[in-house]
Amino acid sequence: MGVCCPSEHQFRLPINAPIIFKSDIMDGNFIIFDNIRNHYEFIKVIGHGKFGTVREAVKLNTIKKESLSRQNTLLGSRRFLDGKKFAVKSITKKKLGKDLAMLRRELEILRQVDHPNIIKVYEIYEDQMYLHIVTELCTGGDLFEYIIKQDYISEEEARIIMKKLLSAVNYLHALNICHRDLKPENFLFSSQDEDAELKILDFGVSLFVEPGEQMKTMVGTLSYVAPEVLSGQYGRECDIWSLGVILYQLLTGRNPFASESKDFTLRKVMKGEVNLNNDEWIYVSPQSRHLVAGMLQKNPILRIDAATALQHEWFHMECDSTQSNAVSRDVLVRIRKQQNHSKLWIEGMKAILRYLSADKIRELKTAFVALDAAGTGYITYAKLEEAMNKCGMEIRNEEITSIFHKYGKEAGKINYTSFLIATLDRKYLMNEELMWDAYRDFDPENKGVIYLDTLKQALMKFGCEFTEEEFSSLLAEIKFDSAKGFSFEDFKKIMQNFEEDNLTPRVGVDTPVRRLSHRSSIESCASRVSIN
């Protein structure tokens, strides 16, 4: 059997074709009304769901010319050997029906979140029959598969995994988002590498919920749902119960509520009791048992929350050399040397990040996790100052204030993407191919020049919100000439307008970074500083 892709005519819009809900899914500014095949080549089917299919795809503007010529010799095969790969979830619009509101809510949530352990949505395309959601591609399988394959998962490994999951849920709860279907199958490893990141996905039943607000709909996966969900009156504490079941599973290899009979599982969940003193817990630390007990507290009022769980003594048992407390001095130097940049430069950096592989930002992600010791999904003024002081970098209050003014979208906090932008090695801005890939995001029709309307549409597609006055200010910043438009050379001049010691144009030069694994032992590094 070949790849199950829709036929070409399914993507073509007849002149008077009815559009089912162009304005009903989301703000149209964030949806691209175009044939997705003008931008992506589908490679293979990687999954199926209730409403459609998930495929691996490659972005056409990232395919090297020599690869295209190579393809012509492969007997018509269109398998791309290089180019940036993504996952595309194609949803059949007619099948949605009453689930339209659920999809709209899921997309709204995914548009807002920005965390290293939550799946990233890049683009949304719509045609007559389908809605196509483009996300980062995770190729390492899910957490359930990983647990099943392992003969034994050490406490240290379980601790690293659970810290990631709790950090993501703590971040979601701070945004008043309740996931409601946390289970190992909904956590994907980003790759097959030992240090692959874990990502939460599937926000289909997630809700915006204020603290103390109660939900009534019974959703989720039975052996992972909290007892109060089955009673039809529950709050976001249900997510912590689900993580408690996962932690139990990581430490013992089994789900305490799963059974062959659905009715028996239901009774066990309703009873809400777990035995933490049987033989399977003999070699597990008392600290881990205490945390599991707090997360599987039947009374949701007494149940530990994500922020408190992250401060539990079990997480402080990890060795000093783990990835959670190592920050490279080079990273801190880069964030300190930042200059004032235009809004377009910021959006250009976001585009560049989309095309960088995980190994290129591994060191930055490690630093972010270390600086975000509380697992909030943000870096605070105090933590950044503490890290710089420990590194022997004398920094004035006004310098710290300036950094947060440039990159803190919220008062006193820097989010994940903003941190990556602030600390990314500027050598990547000298990479011609990478710069071209980023530029093409602003010039999707490959005209070679970006004019006013195209620039505005591209910025709105990226999620930028601005008034006419703010947009005029942006144009003035980059000295935009509406008659000449905006070329690739203009883009490079803006992006490469920075000062960096000993930096010369280089293409395809990779800086080696220390690999830090949650599946293997982690070595200490003298050039890093500890954040407690």
Secondary structure, 3 states (H helix, E strand, C coil): CCCCCCCHHHHCCCCCCCCCCCCCCCCHHHCECCCHHHCEEEEEEEEECCCEEEEEEEEHHHCCHHHHHHHCCCCCCCCCCCCCEEEEEEEEHHHCHHHHHHHHHHHHHHHHCCCCCECCEEEEEECCCEEEEEEECCCCCEHHHHHHHCCCCCHHHHHHHHHHHHHHHHHHHHCCEECCCCCHHHEEECCCCCCCCEEECCCCCCEECCCCCCECCCCCCHHHCCHHHHHCCECCHHHHHHHHHHHHHHHHCCCCCCCCCHHHHHHHHHHCCCCCCCHHHCCCCHHHHHHHHHHCCCCCCCCCCHHHHHCCHHHHHCCCCCHHHCEEHHHHHHHHCCCCCCHHHHHHHHHHHHCCCHHHCHHHHHHHHHHCCCCCCEEEHHHHHHHHHHCCCCCCHHHHHHHHHHHCCECCEEEHHHHHHHHCCHHHHHCHHHHHHHHHHHCCCCCCEECHHHHHHHHHHCCCCCCHHHHHHHHHHCCCCCCCCEEHHHHHHHHCCCCCCCCCCCCCCCCCCCCCCCCCCCCCCCCEECCC
